[in-house]
Amino acid sequence: MKYLLVLAVLWVAIWLWRKNRREEMRETLREQAARAAQRPPAAPAPPQAMLRCAHCGLHLPASDALAGPGDAVYCSAAHRQAAERG
């Protein structure tokens, strides 16, 4: 009988602890949502120009492309070197 009482006390303690944790999480989520609503939305970044690698045909943003001889652009230094050799 005493084991059942201990088990019941433990069960109630765990239930109360989990209930409080859920309430804390809800409060945290509400605070985050309120902060997000107060902030103005960030302006989207302008679209970047996409270029095609002269070696493999991969499309990549102009900011990531490597310039090669002439007007050719490459996705990696290895592709640029392969084009210079061949």
Salt bridges, closest charged atoms under 4 A:
GLU24 OE1 - ARG21 NH1 3.55
